[in-house]
Amino acid sequence: MIKFEELIESLILPLVAYPEDVEIIKVKEEGENLEYKVLVNSSDLGRVIGKGGSLAKAIRTVLYAGASKEGKRIHLDIDGK
């Protein structure tokens, strides 16, 4: 069974300058639907999202693949604080 919080953390932490500011919040879990919100330091937001959203898209793709393997659907929001 995939621990999505750990997977998200392993994908996000190497990208940020302030890893202590990263928060991963499980917003909801209803049946096969999961929703997570990641809060990063506002100065790290661009690093996590990437140019044109390319890094955020890649992170979501990895999460979607893992969730699909578990028979689940996942949604990820990334925001600054």
C-alpha positions as CSV (number, residue, x, y, z in Angstrom):
1,M,0.0,0.0,0.0
2,I,1.4,3.4,-1.0
3,K,1.8,6.0,1.7
4,F,0.9,9.1,-0.4
5,E,2.1,11.6,2.2
6,E,5.6,10.1,2.1
7,L,5.5,9.9,-1.7
8,I,4.5,13.6,-1.9
9,E,7.2,14.5,0.6
10,S,9.9,12.6,-1.3
11,L,9.0,14.5,-4.5
12,I,8.7,18.0,-3.0
13,L,11.5,18.2,-0.4
14,P,14.4,18.0,-2.8
15,L,13.0,21.0,-4.8
16,V,12.6,23.5,-2.0
17,A,15.1,25.8,-0.2
18,Y,13.0,25.8,3.0
19,P,12.0,22.1,3.7
20,E,10.9,23.0,7.2
21,D,8.1,25.1,5.8
22,V,6.6,22.2,3.8
23,E,3.2,21.0,5.0
24,I,1.3,18.1,3.5
25,I,-2.4,18.1,4.4
26,K,-4.9,15.3,3.6
27,V,-8.0,17.3,2.8
28,K,-10.3,14.4,2.2
29,E,-10.5,10.7,1.6
30,E,-13.9,9.4,0.4
31,G,-13.9,5.9,-1.0
32,E,-11.4,5.8,-3.8
33,N,-11.0,9.7,-4.0
34,L,-8.1,11.3,-2.2
35,E,-7.3,15.0,-2.0
36,Y,-4.1,16.5,-0.7
37,K,-2.8,20.1,-0.3
38,V,0.8,21.0,-0.1
39,L,1.9,24.3,1.4
40,V,5.4,25.5,0.7
41,N,7.2,28.7,1.6
42,S,6.1,31.4,-0.9
43,S,9.6,31.8,-2.2
44,D,9.7,28.1,-3.1
45,L,6.4,28.1,-4.9
46,G,8.0,28.7,-8.3
47,R,10.5,25.9,-7.7
48,V,7.8,23.4,-7.0
49,I,5.5,24.5,-9.8
50,G,8.2,24.9,-12.4
51,K,8.2,26.8,-15.7
52,G,4.8,26.7,-17.1
53,G,3.7,24.2,-14.4
54,S,5.9,21.5,-15.8
55,L,7.2,20.2,-12.4
56,A,3.8,20.3,-10.8
57,K,2.4,18.3,-13.8
58,A,5.2,15.7,-13.4
59,I,4.6,15.4,-9.7
60,R,0.9,14.9,-10.3
61,T,1.6,12.3,-13.0
62,V,3.7,10.2,-10.5
63,L,0.9,10.5,-7.9
64,Y,-1.8,9.6,-10.5
65,A,0.2,6.5,-11.5
66,G,0.6,5.4,-7.9
67,A,-3.1,6.0,-7.1
68,S,-4.2,4.2,-10.2
69,K,-2.2,1.2,-9.1
70,E,-4.1,1.2,-5.8
71,G,-7.5,1.7,-7.5
72,K,-7.7,5.3,-6.3
73,R,-8.0,8.8,-7.7
74,I,-5.9,11.6,-6.3
75,H,-6.0,15.4,-6.5
76,L,-3.1,17.6,-5.4
77,D,-3.1,21.3,-4.8
78,I,0.2,23.2,-4.4
79,D,0.1,26.6,-2.7
80,G,2.4,29.1,-0.9
81,K,2.1,30.3,2.6
